[in-house]
Amino acid sequence: MARTGRNKPSLRVLVWLGVILAAMTAVLAGGTMSGVASWSPKLALDLEGGTQMILAPKVEGGSDINEEQLNQAVAIIRQRVDGSGVAEAEISTQSGRNVVVSLPGTPSSETRALIQASADMNFRPVLVAGAGAPVPADQRTPAAQLPKPTAKPTNASDSNWITADVQKQFEALDCDNPAQDKQERSDPAKPLVTCEPATDQTPAIKYILGPVEVKGVDIQGSTFQLQQGAQGAVTNDWAVNIQFNAEGTAKFKTVTERLNQFYVAAGGESGSDPKSQFAIVLDDQVISAPRTQAVITDGRPQITGGFTEQSAKVLSDQLRFGALPISFDIQSEQQISATLGGEQLRMGLLAGMIGLLLVVVYSLFQYRALGFVTIASLVVAGALTYLAIAILGWTENYRLSLAGVAGIIVAIGQTADSFIVYFERIRDELREGRGLVSAVENGWKRAKRTVLASKAVNLLAALVLYFVAVGNVRGFAFTLGLTAIADLIVVFMFTHPTLQQLARTRFFGEGHRFSGLDPERLGAVPLYRGAGRLRSPEDKPSAVRAKNTGAAAEAERRMTIAERRRAEQQEQLAGSSKGPAKEGK
């Protein structure tokens, strides 16, 4: 009964692992049955192929486009493609004139139209501002208290623009984790619910904005510089300057007259009213929402407030180039095959199978039946990784590239390392004469620190590589980190509990010659016979003792420096205790 009680913790851990695998399988099965997911992982452009479009940029009025404008256009297209939910897209310039967009699979008509559209920059007044996180469901405005405008809005700052649907959308919006499904432009004559993304200095903010009042095409230019104080002295604060054309100057003067009234009514700098803010919106996303502290009559507003030189430059470039009426004509569009092809994928998978086979052969040769624990652990780790990649492909649109496949192949050896470290710690404990149950627990305590340190290094390397590298190398880093996490789960929730169970079986507990834990082969002194029973080397025939002598020598060779010093000290103590005893006789 006591032994059964000791088995319960390890059995519970194994059951929990089974629950995790079953839950992941059920989630993927549900997505597959509903038609939004697939049992197969999504493949990237280099493995699946896709569509390549060559875009020719054009500026209204027929003016030429320079390199800076083209690079800004590429950045805008990349943001749109990412926002439409397409992963692993490749966007680059060609001959300093055209833009090449390569997308996995076949892009939808909405994505194609979004890529061709010109940049959409405008200025909208802020009606409501709030934290980026969604309002908890139980704290949202009850249906009976939702806004029900009864009058037609008189200006863009009128709260009558906020309807029940707009309020619901605002409360449900999550700007900390925005949905990647923006494929349509907003109506400039209607209110807009949108986000200002988080930066290093500020958290994400969500807004309800009024209709468009000033368009981006009215911007003549923008610059950034160090701000000047009241006495004309240059300060260490950066500012962004905007220059409007004549039409924009007149519109902006009218708007700031109204917004400044909200600023004054709120107490100036000591107060805060979101209606005094004016949001600068690029492709329906707020890039800045400064407060109107004065009436701007000359069309030269200055934006200040916590800028660094880099952030000021970014905003200035967005204003200067994002307002350009650049659109794109599709010069050519063609289906492209996988850049690396099916043959290269097959060769990569073959290399992985060969590596896996070598690990299996080594495990069985070195650890006998214990090697089957390695094989089972690798199978569980593979199942966890596969399910995770398939689910991420469905939920996050993650696509597996050949570099990602390489990361999984490399992880096979790293995963096997964890098991080998654990097994060798157990065998070291057996060589010291412990029973198998005790050896498993003590070996785990020693191996756990090594495994955690090893995986911490792997994860750190994967994170650094992911954030520093570009292109497909990030796919390699992602799968490398993912498999390291799966390895930790398997070692803690499968390998260790399984060995705890096996240690109490007769085959492993008594050190069968094919178990991989044979005490004679390991050179254990004194030799254990299972269930805590011991026997000395003198109990064996001379041929067996000779074999044990060789095993003992091998065990001595495997000793660490600390273990060897401890053995030498024990021999010296034993020798000193024998000397005086002989003299007494």
C-alpha positions in Angstrom: 0.0 0.0 0.0 2.8 2.4 0.8 4.4 1.7 -2.5 1.2 2.5 -4.3 1.0 5.8 -2.4 4.4 6.8 -3.5 3.4 6.1 -7.1 0.5 8.5 -7.0 2.4 11.8 -7.5 4.2 10.6 -10.6 1.0 9.1 -12.0 -0.8 12.4 -11.5 1.9 14.2 -13.4 1.6 11.7 -16.3 -2.2 12.2 -16.3 -1.8 16.0 -16.5 0.5 15.6 -19.4 -2.1 13.4 -21.1 -4.7 16.1 -20.4 -2.6 18.8 -22.0 -2.0 16.7 -25.1 -5.7 15.8 -25.3 -6.7 19.4 -24.9 -4.4 20.6 -27.7 -5.6 17.9 -29.9 -9.3 18.8 -29.2 -8.6 22.5 -29.9 -7.0 21.7 -33.2 -9.7 19.1 -34.1 -12.4 21.7 -33.3 -10.8 24.3 -35.6 -10.4 21.7 -38.3 -14.0 20.6 -38.1 -15.2 24.2 -38.3 -13.0 24.7 -41.4 -10.8 27.5 -40.0 -7.8 25.3 -39.1 -5.9 22.3 -40.6 -4.1 19.3 -39.1 -1.1 20.3 -41.2 1.1 23.3 -40.3 0.9 26.3 -42.6 4.0 26.6 -44.8 6.0 29.7 -45.6 6.8 31.1 -49.0 10.0 29.0 -49.4 8.1 25.8 -49.0 4.6 26.5 -50.3 5.1 29.1 -53.0 2.7 31.9 -53.5 2.0 35.1 -55.4 4.6 37.7 -56.5 3.4 41.2 -57.4 5.6 43.9 -58.9 4.2 47.3 -58.0 5.0 50.6 -59.7 4.5 53.6 -57.3 2.9 56.7 -58.6 2.4 60.2 -57.1 -0.7 62.2 -57.9 0.4 65.1 -60.2 3.0 62.9 -62.0 6.0 63.9 -59.8 8.9 61.5 -59.4 9.4 59.5 -56.3 12.7 59.5 -54.5 14.4 56.8 -52.5 13.2 58.1 -49.1 9.6 58.2 -50.3 9.9 54.7 -51.7 11.3 53.3 -48.5 8.5 54.9 -46.6 6.0 53.4 -49.0 7.6 49.9 -48.4 7.2 50.4 -44.7 3.5 51.3 -45.1 2.9 48.3 -47.4 4.6 46.0 -44.8 2.4 47.4 -42.1 -0.7 46.8 -44.2 0.3 43.3 -45.1 1.1 42.4 -41.5 -2.2 44.0 -40.5 -4.1 41.9 -43.0 -2.9 38.7 -41.2 -0.4 37.5 -43.9 2.7 36.0 -42.3 6.2 35.4 -43.8 5.6 37.9 -46.6 8.7 39.3 -48.5 8.6 43.0 -49.4 11.6 44.7 -51.1 12.5 47.4 -53.7 13.6 46.7 -57.2 16.0 48.9 -59.2 15.2 51.8 -56.8 11.8 52.3 -58.5 9.5 49.4 -58.0 8.3 47.4 -55.0 8.2 43.6 -55.1 5.7 41.9 -52.8 5.8 38.1 -52.4 3.0 36.5 -50.4 2.4 32.9 -49.4 -0.6 31.3 -51.1 -3.1 33.4 -53.0 -3.9 36.8 -51.5 -7.5 37.8 -51.2 -9.0 40.6 -53.3 -9.2 42.8 -50.1 -5.5 42.3 -49.4 -4.6 43.1 -53.0 -6.7 46.3 -53.0 -5.2 47.3 -49.6 -1.7 47.0 -51.0 -2.5 49.1 -54.1 -4.2 51.9 -52.2 -2.4 55.2 -51.4 -1.4 56.2 -47.9 -4.4 57.5 -46.0 -3.3 60.2 -43.5 -5.8 62.6 -41.8 -6.5 64.6 -38.7 -9.5 63.7 -36.5 -10.6 65.3 -33.2 -10.6 63.0 -30.1 -14.0 62.3 -28.5 -13.0 59.7 -25.9 -9.6 58.2 -24.8 -8.9 55.3 -22.5 -6.5 52.5 -21.6 -5.6 50.0 -24.3 -6.9 47.0 -22.5 -10.6 45.9 -23.1 -13.1 46.6 -20.4 -14.0 43.4 -18.5 -17.3 42.0 -19.7 -19.0 42.4 -16.3 -18.0 46.1 -16.1 -19.2 47.2 -19.5 -22.0 49.7 -19.9 -25.4 48.0 -19.5 -27.6 48.1 -22.6 -30.1 50.5 -20.9 -27.3 53.0 -20.3 -25.6 52.9 -23.7 -25.6 56.3 -25.6 -28.7 57.0 -27.7 -28.1 60.3 -29.5 -31.2 62.2 -30.1 -29.7 65.2 -32.0 -27.6 65.4 -35.1 -23.9 66.3 -34.4 -23.1 69.9 -35.0 -19.4 69.5 -35.3 -16.7 66.8 -35.4 -16.2 67.1 -31.6 -19.9 66.6 -30.8 -20.5 63.6 -28.4 -23.6 62.7 -30.4 -21.3 60.9 -32.8 -21.0 58.2 -30.1 -23.7 55.7 -30.7 -24.4 52.4 -28.8 -22.5 50.4 -31.4 -19.5 52.8 -31.2 -19.5 52.5 -27.4 -19.6 48.7 -27.5 -16.8 48.6 -30.0 -14.7 50.9 -27.9 -15.1 48.9 -24.7 -14.4 45.6 -26.4 -11.3 46.9 -28.3 -8.0 45.4 -27.1 -5.1 47.7 -28.1 -2.6 45.6 -26.2 -3.3 42.7 -28.5 -4.9 44.2 -31.6 -6.6 41.9 -34.1 -4.8 41.4 -37.4 -7.8 41.7 -39.6 -7.9 45.3 -40.8 -8.6 45.1 -44.5 -11.0 48.0 -45.2 -10.6 51.8 -44.9 -12.8 53.7 -42.5 -15.4 56.2 -43.7 -13.9 59.7 -43.2 -17.4 61.1 -42.6 -18.1 58.8 -39.6 -16.5 58.3 -36.2 -13.5 55.9 -35.8 -12.6 53.5 -33.0 -8.9 52.8 -33.1 -5.6 52.4 -31.2 -2.3 54.2 -30.7 0.2 51.4 -30.3 2.4 51.2 -27.3 6.0 52.5 -27.4 9.0 52.2 -25.1 7.8 55.3 -23.2 4.0 55.0 -23.3 1.4 52.2 -23.1 -1.2 51.6 -25.8 -4.2 53.9 -25.9 -7.6 53.5 -27.6 -9.7 56.3 -28.9 -13.1 57.2 -30.3 -12.4 59.8 -32.9 -14.7 62.2 -34.7 -14.9 62.6 -38.5 -11.9 63.7 -40.6 -11.4 67.5 -40.5 -8.0 68.0 -42.1 -6.5 65.7 -44.7 -2.9 64.6 -45.0 -2.5 66.1 -48.5 -2.7 69.5 -46.9 0.7 69.0 -45.2 3.4 70.7 -47.2 6.3 69.4 -45.0 7.5 68.5 -41.5 10.8 68.8 -39.7 12.1 67.9 -36.2 14.5 70.0 -34.0 15.4 70.8 -30.5 12.7 72.9 -28.9 13.3 76.6 -28.1 12.4 78.0 -24.7 10.5 81.2 -24.0 13.7 83.3 -24.1 14.8 81.7 -27.4 17.3 79.4 -25.7 17.6 75.9 -27.1 16.5 73.2 -24.7 17.2 69.4 -24.6 13.6 68.6 -25.6 12.8 67.5 -29.2 9.8 68.8 -31.2 8.2 68.1 -34.5 7.1 71.0 -36.7 4.3 70.8 -39.4 3.7 73.1 -42.3 0.2 73.2 -43.8 -0.7 74.6 -47.2 -3.2 77.5 -47.5 -6.3 75.3 -47.4 -4.9 73.3 -44.5 -4.0 76.4 -42.6 -7.5 77.7 -42.7 -9.1 74.4 -41.7 -6.6 73.9 -38.9 -7.2 77.4 -37.5 -10.9 76.7 -37.3 -10.4 73.3 -35.6 -7.9 74.6 -33.0 -10.2 77.4 -32.0 -12.8 74.8 -31.0 -10.3 72.4 -29.4 -8.5 75.1 -27.4 -11.8 76.0 -25.7 -11.9 72.4 -24.2 -8.3 72.9 -23.1 -9.0 76.2 -21.4 -12.2 74.9 -19.8 -10.3 71.9 -18.3 -7.9 74.2 -16.6 -5.1 74.4 -19.1 -2.0 72.4 -18.2 -3.5 71.5 -14.8 -6.5 69.8 -16.3 -7.1 67.1 -18.9 -10.0 66.8 -21.4 -9.5 64.3 -24.3 -11.7 66.6 -26.5 -8.8 69.1 -26.6 -6.7 66.5 -28.4 -6.3 66.2 -32.2 -5.3 62.7 -33.5 -3.0 62.2 -36.4 -4.2 59.0 -38.1 -2.2 57.0 -40.7 -4.1 54.1 -42.3 -6.7 54.3 -39.5 -4.0 54.0 -36.7 -3.2 56.9 -34.4 0.5 57.9 -34.6 0.2 60.9 -32.3 -2.6 62.7 -30.4 -1.3 66.0 -29.2 -3.3 68.4 -27.0 -4.2 71.8 -28.5 -2.8 74.4 -26.1 -3.3 77.4 -28.4 -5.1 78.6 -31.5 -2.8 78.0 -34.6 -3.4 80.7 -37.1 -0.3 80.4 -39.3 -0.5 76.7 -40.2 2.7 75.9 -38.4 1.9 73.8 -35.4 4.6 72.3 -33.2 4.2 69.0 -31.5 6.1 68.5 -28.2 6.1 66.2 -25.3 8.7 63.5 -24.4 10.3 63.0 -27.8 13.7 61.5 -28.3 15.7 62.4 -31.4 14.8 59.1 -32.9 11.0 59.2 -32.1 10.8 62.8 -33.4 12.5 61.8 -36.6 10.1 58.8 -37.0 7.0 61.0 -36.5 8.4 63.7 -38.9 9.0 61.1 -41.6 5.5 59.6 -41.1 4.0 63.1 -41.5 6.2 64.0 -44.5 5.9 60.8 -46.5 2.8 59.2 -45.1 0.8 62.2 -46.3 2.1 61.7 -49.9 -0.7 60.6 -52.3 1.3 57.6 -53.4 -0.6 54.7 -54.9 0.6 51.6 -56.7 -0.1 50.0 -60.1 0.4 46.2 -60.3 2.8 45.8 -63.3 2.8 42.1 -63.1 1.4 39.3 -60.9 2.4 35.7 -61.1 2.2 32.5 -59.1 5.7 31.4 -57.9 6.7 27.9 -56.9 8.4 27.2 -53.6 11.8 28.9 -53.8 13.5 25.9 -52.2 11.2 23.3 -53.7 9.7 20.0 -52.5 13.0 18.2 -53.1 14.9 20.4 -50.6 12.1 19.9 -48.0 12.3 16.1 -48.5 16.1 16.2 -48.1 15.7 18.2 -44.9 13.1 15.8 -43.5 15.4 12.9 -44.5 18.3 14.5 -42.6 16.0 14.8 -39.6 15.0 11.2 -39.8 18.6 10.1 -40.1 19.5 12.2 -37.0 16.5 10.7 -35.1 17.5 7.2 -36.1 21.1 7.7 -34.9 19.8 9.0 -31.6 17.6 5.9 -31.2 20.4 3.5 -32.1 22.8 5.2 -29.7 20.2 5.2 -26.9 19.4 1.5 -27.3 23.1 0.6 -27.6 24.1 2.7 -24.6 21.1 2.3 -22.3 19.4 -0.9 -23.4 15.7 -0.9 -22.4 16.2 2.5 -20.7 16.7 3.8 -24.3 13.0 3.2 -25.0 12.3 6.0 -22.4 14.3 8.3 -24.6 12.4 7.2 -27.7 9.0 7.7 -26.0 10.1 11.1 -24.7 11.1 12.2 -28.2 7.7 11.1 -29.5 5.9 13.1 -26.8 8.1 16.1 -27.5 7.5 15.8 -31.2 3.7 15.6 -30.6 3.8 18.7 -28.4 5.8 20.7 -30.9 3.7 19.6 -33.9 0.4 20.5 -32.2 1.8 23.9 -31.0 3.0 24.8 -34.6 -0.4 23.7 -36.1 -2.4 25.7 -33.5 -0.1 28.8 -33.9 -0.6 28.5 -37.7 -4.4 28.7 -37.1 -4.5 31.4 -34.3 -1.4 33.5 -35.1 -1.0 32.7 -38.8 2.5 31.3 -38.1 4.1 29.7 -41.2 6.8 27.0 -41.0 9.8 27.7 -43.2 12.7 25.5 -44.1 14.8 27.4 -41.5 12.1 26.5 -39.0 12.4 22.8 -40.0 16.2 23.1 -39.4 15.5 24.4 -35.9 13.4 21.4 -35.1 16.1 19.0 -36.5 18.8 20.7 -34.4 16.5 20.4 -31.3 16.5 16.6 -31.6 20.0 16.3 -30.4 19.5 19.0 -27.7 16.4 17.2 -26.4 18.2 13.9 -26.2 21.0 15.6 -24.2 18.5 16.2 -21.4 17.7 12.5 -21.1 21.3 11.5 -21.3 22.2 13.9 -18.5 19.5 12.4 -16.3 20.3 8.8 -17.1 24.0 9.3 -16.3 23.2 10.9 -13.0 21.1 7.9 -12.1 23.9 5.5 -13.1 26.4 7.6 -11.0 24.1 7.1 -8.0 23.9 3.4 -8.7 27.7 3.2 -8.8 27.8 4.6 -5.3 25.7 1.7 -4.1 22.2 3.2 -3.8 19.0 1.3 -4.7 17.3 2.3 -8.0 14.4 4.2 -6.3 16.8 6.3 -4.3 19.1 6.7 -7.4 16.2 8.0 -9.5 15.3 10.7 -6.9 18.9 11.7 -6.1 19.9 11.6 -9.8 16.9 13.8 -10.6 17.9 16.4 -8.0 21.4 16.6 -9.6 20.2 16.4 -13.2 17.4 19.0 -12.8 19.8 21.9 -12.3 21.9 20.9 -15.3 18.8 20.6 -17.6 17.4 23.9 -16.4 20.7 25.7 -17.0 21.1 24.1 -20.4 17.5 25.1 -21.6 17.9 28.6 -20.2 20.9 29.1 -22.4 19.0 27.6 -25.4 16.0 29.9 -24.8 18.3 33.0 -24.3 20.1 32.2 -27.6 16.8 31.7 -29.4 15.4 35.0 -28.1 18.5 37.0 -29.0 18.6 35.4 -32.4 14.8 36.1 -33.0 14.9 39.8 -32.1 18.3 40.5 -33.8 18.1 38.5 -36.9 15.8 39.1 -39.9 14.1 36.9 -42.5 14.0 33.1 -42.3 16.6 33.1 -39.5 13.8 34.2 -37.2 11.9 31.1 -38.1 14.9 29.0 -37.0 15.1 30.9 -33.7 11.4 30.5 -33.1 11.3 26.7 -33.5 14.5 26.4 -31.5 12.9 28.2 -28.6 9.6 26.3 -29.0 11.3 22.9 -28.9 13.3 24.0 -25.8 10.1 24.7 -24.0 8.6 21.4 -25.2 11.8 19.6 -24.0 11.4 21.0 -20.5 7.7 20.0 -20.3 8.6 16.4 -21.4 11.5 16.0 -19.0 9.5 17.2 -16.0 6.2 15.7 -16.9 7.1 12.5 -18.7 10.7 11.3 -18.4 11.1 11.7 -14.7 7.6 10.4 -13.7 8.1 7.4 -16.1 11.4 6.5 -14.5 9.8 6.8 -11.0 7.3 4.2 -12.2 9.9 1.9 -13.8 12.2 2.0 -10.8 9.5 0.0 -8.9 9.2 -2.7 -11.5 11.1 -6.0 -11.1 12.8 -5.7 -14.5 14.5 -2.4 -13.7 14.5 -2.5 -9.9 16.6 -5.7 -9.8 19.0 -4.4 -12.5 18.2 -6.9 -15.3 21.2 -7.2 -17.7 19.1 -5.7 -20.5 17.6 -2.9 -18.4 20.6 -0.5 -18.9 20.9 -0.4 -15.1 22.8 -3.7 -14.6 24.9 -3.1 -11.4 27.7 -5.5 -12.6 28.1 -3.5 -15.8 28.1 -0.2 -14.0 30.6 -1.4 -11.4 28.5 -0.5 -8.4 30.3 -1.0 -5.1 28.7 -2.4 -3.0 26.5 -4.0 -5.6 22.7 -3.6 -5.1 20.3 -6.4 -5.7 17.1 -4.4 -5.7 14.7 -3.5 -3.0 17.6 -2.2 -0.9 19.4 -5.6 -0.7 23.2 -5.5 -1.0 25.9 -8.0 -1.8 29.6 -7.7 -1.9 31.9 -8.6 -4.9 33.3 -11.6 -3.0 29.9 -13.3 -3.5 30.5 -13.7 -7.2 32.6 -16.2 -9.2 36.1 -15.1 -10.2 35.2 -14.6 -13.8 32.4 -12.2 -12.8 34.7 -10.4 -10.3 37.2 -9.9 -13.1 34.4 -8.3 -15.2 33.5 -6.1 -12.3 37.1 -5.0 -11.9 37.0 -3.7 -15.5 33.7 -2.0 -14.8 35.0 -0.5 -11.6 38.0 0.9 -13.5 35.5 2.4 -16.0 33.5 3.9 -13.2 36.7 5.3 -11.7 37.6 6.9 -15.0 34.1 8.6 -15.1 34.5 10.1 -11.7 34.4 13.8 -11.4 37.4 15.6 -9.7 35.4 16.0 -6.5 34.4 12.4 -6.4 37.9 11.2 -7.0 39.3 13.4 -4.2 36.6 12.1 -1.8 37.6 8.5 -2.7 41.3 9.2 -2.1 40.5 10.7 1.3 38.4 7.6 2.2 41.3 5.3 1.2 43.8 7.4 3.3 41.4 7.2 6.3 41.0 3.5 5.9 44.8 3.0 5.6 45.5 5.1 8.7 42.9 3.1 10.8 44.5 -0.3 9.8 48.1 0.7 10.7 47.7 1.2 14.5 45.5 -1.9 14.8 48.4 -4.1 13.5 50.9 -2.5 15.9 48.6 -3.3 18.8 48.7 -7.0 18.0 
